[in-house]
């Protein structure tokens, strides 16, 4: 049996919660609550701006990765320090790898994507513009966290924020069966988003034949 993480050692390092949301409903209250429970918030882009305006302390993802956002902001979270912090299992060897990257576990992922397009202009938009609207970071974060639900809490629905704070206040953690339900919801959110993208590309193809 593989060695589990030494909890005394783990407590000496930050516990991260990653925030990256299109729907910012309730995000301020959740961020304050999560911070009160000892998590260090990671964020970037529009979510970071919302947290800053609300006066909520957070760490820019670029500070963790020690790399600036690349390609006009298209690349923010595709770094081993972020993805590794999410997919790492509760194993000492995984934790040691994260420490070698000067990072730690990401225990909570709060992420959702907005509608791909609802303005009715998909068919008239140039293809590069259409492709530029596609969110690749959000689905990746959600899938990485949902895959590792036994350790990571993933939420894409603002209606679940109160539940998360309740569990943290009651037990200090979310039961694994609840995390499993939230993980399934995250995959459902990704499927719905990708289906909309697929439909948009089909529409574009039809109008250009």
C-alpha positions in Angstrom: 0.0 0.0 0.0 1.3 3.4 -1.0 2.2 5.9 1.7 -0.5 8.5 2.4 0.5 12.2 2.8 2.0 13.1 6.2 -0.7 15.4 7.5 1.7 17.2 9.9 3.8 18.0 6.9 0.9 19.0 4.7 -0.4 21.5 7.4 2.9 23.4 7.0 2.0 24.3 3.4 -0.9 26.3 1.9 -4.3 24.8 1.2 -5.4 26.3 -2.1 -8.9 27.0 -3.4 -9.0 28.0 -7.1 -11.6 30.4 -8.3 -12.3 30.8 -12.1 -15.9 31.7 -12.8 -18.0 33.3 -15.6 -21.0 33.4 -13.4 -19.9 35.5 -10.4 -23.1 35.1 -8.4 -22.3 34.7 -4.7 -18.6 34.5 -5.4 -17.7 37.2 -2.8 -19.4 35.6 0.1 -18.0 32.2 -0.8 -14.4 33.5 -1.2 -14.6 35.2 2.2 -16.0 32.0 3.8 -13.4 29.8 2.3 -10.6 32.2 3.4 -12.0 32.1 6.9 -11.6 28.3 6.9 -7.9 28.7 6.1 -7.7 28.3 2.4 -5.5 30.5 0.2 -7.5 31.7 -2.8 -6.0 31.4 -6.3 -7.5 33.3 -9.2 -6.9 35.2 -12.4 -8.6 37.2 -15.1 -12.1 38.6 -14.5 -12.6 36.5 -11.3 -9.5 38.0 -9.8 -10.7 41.5 -10.7 -14.0 40.8 -9.0 -12.2 39.6 -5.9 -9.9 42.6 -5.9 -12.8 45.0 -6.2 -14.5 43.3 -3.2 -11.3 43.6 -1.1 -10.8 39.9 -0.8 -7.2 38.7 -0.5 -6.1 36.2 -3.2 -3.0 35.1 -5.0 -2.7 35.5 -8.8 -2.3 32.2 -10.6 0.8 33.8 -12.3 2.4 34.3 -8.9 2.0 30.6 -8.2 3.3 29.5 -11.6 6.0 32.2 -11.8 4.9 32.7 -15.4 2.9 35.5 -16.9 -0.4 34.9 -18.6 0.5 34.0 -22.2 -1.0 34.5 -25.7 -3.3 37.4 -24.8 -4.5 35.6 -21.7 -5.4 32.3 -23.5 -2.9 30.5 -21.2 -3.4 31.1 -17.5 -3.8 27.8 -15.8 -2.1 25.3 -18.1 0.9 24.8 -15.8 2.1 21.8 -13.7 1.8 23.9 -10.6 -1.9 24.3 -11.2 -3.1 21.1 -13.0 -0.7 19.1 -10.8 -2.1 20.6 -7.7 -5.5 19.5 -8.7 -4.9 16.0 -10.1 -2.3 15.0 -7.4 -3.7 12.2 -5.2 -3.4 11.9 -1.5 -0.1 10.2 -1.7 3.2 11.2 -0.2 5.1 10.8 -3.5 2.6 13.1 -5.3 2.9 15.7 -2.5 6.7 15.5 -2.7 6.5 16.2 -6.5 4.3 19.2 -5.8 6.8 20.5 -3.2 9.6 20.2 -5.8 7.6 22.5 -8.0 7.2 24.9 -5.0 3.5 24.4 -4.8 0.9 22.4 -2.8 -2.5 20.7 -3.1 -5.4 22.6 -4.6 -8.2 21.2 -2.5 -11.2 23.2 -3.9 -12.0 24.2 -7.5 -14.8 26.7 -8.1 -15.3 27.0 -11.8 -18.0 27.5 -14.4 -18.3 28.7 -18.0 -20.8 31.2 -19.4 -22.9 30.4 -22.4 -20.8 30.0 -25.5 -22.9 32.4 -27.5 -26.4 33.7 -27.1 -26.3 36.8 -29.3 -27.5 35.1 -32.5 -24.4 36.2 -34.5 -22.5 32.9 -34.7 -23.2 32.3 -38.3 -22.0 35.7 -39.3 -18.9 35.7 -37.1 -15.5 35.0 -38.8 -14.2 31.6 -38.0 -11.2 32.9 -36.0 -13.5 35.0 -33.9 -15.7 32.0 -33.3 -12.8 29.8 -32.3 -11.4 32.6 -30.1 -14.6 32.4 -28.0 -14.0 28.8 -27.0 -13.1 28.4 -23.3 -10.4 25.7 -23.0 -9.2 26.4 -19.4 -12.6 26.1 -17.7 -13.4 22.6 -19.0 -9.9 21.4 -18.2 -10.0 22.6 -14.6 -13.4 21.1 -14.1 -12.5 17.7 -15.6 -9.2 17.6 -13.7 -11.0 18.3 -10.4 -13.9 16.0 -11.0 -11.6 13.2 -12.0 -9.9 13.5 -8.6 -13.2 14.1 -6.6 -12.0 11.8 -3.8 -9.6 14.5 -2.7 -10.8 17.7 -4.5 -14.1 19.5 -4.1 -15.4 20.8 -7.4 -18.4 23.1 -7.8 -19.7 24.7 -10.9 -23.2 25.7 -9.6 -23.5 28.8 -7.4 -26.4 27.2 -5.6 -23.9 24.8 -4.0 -21.8 27.5 -2.4 -23.9 27.6 0.8 -23.6 23.8 1.0 -19.8 23.9 0.8 -19.6 26.5 3.6 -22.0 24.5 5.7 -19.9 21.3 5.4 -16.7 23.2 6.1 -18.3 24.7 9.2 -19.8 21.4 10.4 -17.2 18.8 9.7 -14.2 20.6 8.2 -14.6 18.7 5.0 -17.1 17.6 2.4 -18.3 13.9 2.5 -17.0 11.9 -0.4 -20.5 11.0 -1.6 -21.3 14.7 -1.9 -18.1 15.4 -3.7 -19.0 12.6 -6.1 -22.4 14.2 -6.9 -20.7 17.6 -7.5 -18.1 15.9 -9.7 -20.8 14.5 -11.9 -22.4 17.9 -12.1 -19.1 19.3 -13.2 -18.8 16.8 -16.0 -22.4 17.6 -17.0 -21.5 21.3 -17.2 -18.6 20.5 -19.4 -20.7 18.3 -21.7 -23.4 21.0 -22.0 -20.8 23.6 -22.9 -19.0 21.4 -25.4 -22.3 20.5 -27.0 -23.0 24.2 -27.5 -19.6 24.7 -29.1 -20.2 21.7 -31.4 -23.6 23.0 -32.4 -22.1 26.4 -33.2 -19.4 24.9 -35.4 -22.1 22.8 -37.2 -24.1 25.9 -37.8 -21.0 27.8 -39.1 -20.2 24.9 -41.4 -23.7 24.8 -42.8 -23.8 28.5 -43.5 -20.4 28.4 -45.3 -21.2 25.6 -47.8 
